Amino acid sequence: MADIRPATPADREAVVALFVAQMREHDIPTPAARLAAAFDHVLADAARGLILLACDGEQPIGVAALSYAFPIEVGARTAWLEELYVQPASRERGVGTTLLRAALEAAATAGAEAVDLEVVAGHERADRLYARFGFRRLPRAHWTRTTPVR
């Protein structure tokens, strides 16, 4: 079983490497420098979110990232489970389940009344994990549009 703990600034390189691996697995080209900036942003203020690191001994093998928000439609603090990633060699050992459980506990402790997430098409195995924890699919499509930086 993996040890789960909050990431610290000293974990930056390992966490960013895990984020990069996940992005590449999902064909998302986010540069490592932007992922590092996101890590720094979250760790700079606990009100923004939390990054959890799963380790096998001293070896980082997984990561979960929560961002906190106060969406109008909920009218309360929520958490967005932005990332949950386990290295392929460490899958099927309960690491994802352990990370998800820790992320849900952290969200509840932070006062989040709900936890939202999305699953990339083709990753139905993740659907089953989330369904086991009581998540339900919403009848929505996620849209995005980049805006020019001014």
Legacy VTK file of the C-alpha trace (Angstrom):
# vtk DataFile Version 3.0
C-alpha trace
ASCII
DATASET POLYDATA
POINTS 150 float
0.000 0.000 0.000
1.255 3.465 -0.849
1.850 6.204 1.693
-0.187 9.325 0.876
0.878 12.763 2.079
0.505 16.401 1.078
3.142 17.479 -1.417
5.726 20.005 -0.274
7.918 22.393 -2.273
10.662 19.747 -2.097
8.390 17.406 -4.104
8.078 19.841 -7.021
10.240 17.907 -9.506
8.604 14.551 -8.743
5.054 15.935 -8.863
5.670 17.797 -12.106
7.096 14.601 -13.645
3.910 12.753 -12.655
1.743 15.573 -14.059
3.708 15.488 -17.333
3.269 11.710 -17.577
-0.467 12.045 -17.068
-0.817 14.845 -19.603
1.092 12.858 -22.219
-1.024 9.764 -21.513
-4.100 11.918 -22.252
-2.505 13.587 -25.294
-2.545 16.976 -23.560
0.493 19.065 -24.576
0.723 21.309 -21.481
4.417 22.231 -21.105
6.223 21.112 -17.962
6.914 24.750 -17.060
3.176 25.482 -16.874
2.579 22.380 -14.770
5.348 23.538 -12.431
3.729 26.976 -12.220
0.404 25.321 -11.338
2.151 23.306 -8.604
3.685 26.499 -7.207
0.334 28.315 -7.391
-1.506 25.660 -5.384
1.216 25.270 -2.771
1.465 29.044 -2.280
-2.002 29.213 -0.664
-3.828 26.306 0.993
-7.138 27.997 0.162
-6.461 27.269 -3.511
-6.233 23.512 -3.173
-4.081 20.585 -2.221
-1.724 18.219 -3.982
-1.348 14.731 -2.544
1.630 12.528 -3.342
1.575 8.724 -3.223
4.909 7.095 -2.484
6.140 3.522 -2.358
8.868 3.984 0.201
10.697 7.066 -1.055
9.583 6.565 -4.673
6.751 8.849 -5.896
4.227 6.713 -7.791
1.030 8.768 -7.928
-0.533 12.157 -7.454
-3.929 13.728 -6.826
-4.655 17.441 -7.176
-7.647 19.291 -5.726
-8.662 22.877 -6.496
-11.210 24.646 -4.324
-13.991 26.862 -5.680
-17.329 28.395 -4.718
-19.545 27.774 -7.762
-22.802 29.704 -8.007
-24.866 26.609 -8.857
-23.818 24.906 -5.620
-23.725 27.982 -3.418
-21.035 26.424 -1.275
-17.373 25.507 -1.319
-16.526 22.595 -3.606
-13.427 20.767 -4.693
-12.469 19.898 -8.236
-10.405 16.718 -8.446
-8.258 17.985 -11.271
-5.820 15.143 -11.480
-5.538 11.621 -10.155
-2.663 9.726 -11.700
-0.809 6.530 -10.851
2.262 5.400 -12.789
1.390 2.419 -14.991
3.799 0.090 -13.157
1.990 0.818 -9.865
-1.574 0.350 -11.097
-3.833 -2.502 -9.991
-2.401 -2.301 -6.451
-5.006 -0.032 -4.878
-2.947 3.156 -5.162
-5.651 5.021 -7.100
-8.284 3.961 -4.586
-6.084 5.072 -1.702
-5.357 8.423 -3.389
-9.041 9.000 -4.118
-10.033 8.189 -0.531
-7.381 10.611 0.783
-8.497 13.329 -1.660
-12.142 12.959 -0.598
-11.178 13.133 3.078
-9.047 16.227 2.427
-11.900 17.903 0.523
-14.325 17.220 3.372
-11.828 18.521 5.917
-11.439 21.689 3.830
-15.207 22.228 3.976
-16.062 21.185 0.433
-19.699 20.149 0.085
-19.089 18.368 -3.213
-16.225 17.008 -5.284
-16.362 17.255 -9.070
-14.169 15.648 -11.692
-14.130 14.660 -15.321
-12.942 11.504 -17.036
-11.271 11.631 -20.419
-12.977 9.510 -23.078
-11.300 6.143 -23.365
-10.538 5.889 -19.650
-13.631 3.963 -18.622
-11.637 2.077 -15.990
-11.534 5.353 -14.064
-15.337 5.589 -14.432
-15.691 2.386 -12.431
-13.422 3.674 -9.647
-15.423 6.882 -9.277
-18.765 5.070 -9.424
-17.644 2.821 -6.544
-17.108 5.981 -4.475
-20.586 7.344 -5.194
-19.827 9.794 -7.995
-22.582 10.165 -10.574
-22.331 11.174 -14.202
-23.813 14.576 -15.033
-25.604 15.171 -18.324
-23.190 17.857 -19.495
-20.474 18.504 -21.997
-17.296 20.251 -20.886
-16.352 23.093 -23.206
-13.300 25.322 -23.204
-11.919 28.277 -25.100
-8.504 29.817 -24.702
-8.285 33.567 -24.314
-5.405 35.731 -25.467
-3.073 36.847 -22.711
-3.053 40.627 -22.485
LINES 1 151
150 0 1 2 3 4 5 6 7 8 9 10 11 12 13 14 15 16 17 18 19 20 21 22 23 24 25 26 27 28 29 30 31 32 33 34 35 36 37 38 39 40 41 42 43 44 45 46 47 48 49 50 51 52 53 54 55 56 57 58 59 60 61 62 63 64 65 66 67 68 69 70 71 72 73 74 75 76 77 78 79 80 81 82 83 84 85 86 87 88 89 90 91 92 93 94 95 96 97 98 99 100 101 102 103 104 105 106 107 108 109 110 111 112 113 114 115 116 117 118 119 120 121 122 123 124 125 126 127 128 129 130 131 132 133 134 135 136 137 138 139 140 141 142 143 144 145 146 147 148 149
